Amino acid sequence: MALNWIDVNDYDFNCILLLERFQLRYLCECAEDIRGEMGVALRAHSAVKWYIAALLPEHAKRLDEMTRQAGDVSPEELRRCECAVLGWMEDFVTYTTPEVMATHCPFVYGWDKARLYEIADLTGKRVLDVGSGNGRLTFAAAEKAAEVFAVEPVGTLRHFLQESCKARGIRNVRVTEGFAEDLPYPDSTFDVVLSGHVVGDDYDAEIAEMTRVCKPGGLILDVPGDQRNPAAIKQEMVSRGFEALPYTGSFGAQVVRYRKVVKK
């Protein structure tokens, strides 16, 4: 999808070797509109094809079929096909270089951490940040909280978070692997559970899991970053007991945060 975060022409097709199994599965199962371009690109990059097939053996035959159907092309056409594939998953490609997110992603560079602090007191709290990304919410929370757990399924982002903590001398952040619908923590562990740009693939499963790990009386917060396009209030959140907290963001467009007190 075109997000206009990066110019995929700046990326080598081999950056796919940095993707996780779940990202590659999404590419293999959902990118029918660029099937031809994938075949051409994978035919020219046997190591990438091998890597995908090794992680997703159930798709090996399909990959073979795609590359068999691809013919010889010019270097220019090959590059077009490579960029078509990279552009289709621009977010995943961006995550292979997390260091660019602070200057390339509007939801990061346009956001003010005061927007988090004004809806929750994090002082002395144990906080979980679900889908931590480049640490936008993690590092803001760490300035106030006693302890922050950053759970992130993408390895390049976890490494970036860990290295950022070392470089900045942050000692109250713990980085772990996990998904929103399967959090690796015991019940009732956290005072506050944060997320931003995470909830929405499966509202019930994700919110149920966040509720499970949050203490009774604790808060679940959805805190997206500022975007250039206005966000509407999500009835999927309101109908599940969340309070909508809109504001006008740094780009002049509405941003909507959500807050819910956990009752068990």
Steps between C-alpha positions, in 0.01 A plus 500: 500500500623851419567681827757745364729442796799400291617478140523127435749573223750556781461139619660181372262213431709287737357697792224237487753272668441705815126434511326275748293191420169678566596783265599261223177305548303818452693572181448150362131478584378852427706647216309351206505833317881488470534128440668554163750750640578265789575219259742714301675631811529161669629340180790747513553461876524130572625561856186698584280230348684233698464700823125542457454132413713393798283699740173424322533154344125493438557771238802340328302355208325830442834682493633247249197556280540877516865492398438246220246735347742794513708563189824681435470876542722804464683640803259792498195271503653288774549806716142608434378160617722510810367843594141389440546223757682726747242774457213259563639440849653842560439484874686170534786634290519812715532282810825355361652844562334619824744789531320688219158490666559804720548718191289319239181390678252781580344306788842507668647841424166683517404364841545670839544278806284744695206336321573186700566667832175699493280190495679284759727538799784254441704600803637193676289264289585172330417559134471275196541642148348261246652517152773741607641573155783751522415584862279807460279404795757286681751778551233756589360264763847421633546862605217462753445130572688278740534230236400462135473173309520545124356206308572495126477217244754643251862411571656808340278723713580308819872536429452873438315539830772315690780701340312826558466417870875440523587819312263713709578339832142387553488225760131458575400351162485128424459392136324171424357315201126453465176578318201706613273195500750281687687703762774311690403621849293370792151624578465837677864603460482864388351823630479646150494331160586724205476457126496716192421393141462141620139423594270429207591172333288311755345738751358234729814285521739792540295687759430179693871426523585854609225478761636167625847640578369827649427525873143564616453876508786546255487680168510386139601787273508522122723795410558543127746752366403809305409449134437735209155352437224539760399196701136423573389365836502121480169356607679165534686651796213698649266199487757301698501747788775743395472874551595694185738791564545702179730796443630705210847374417814674383396469134159657565311171475295324767677228697300271730637330811305242697495418873333225696506411869532124546228333702531130581 
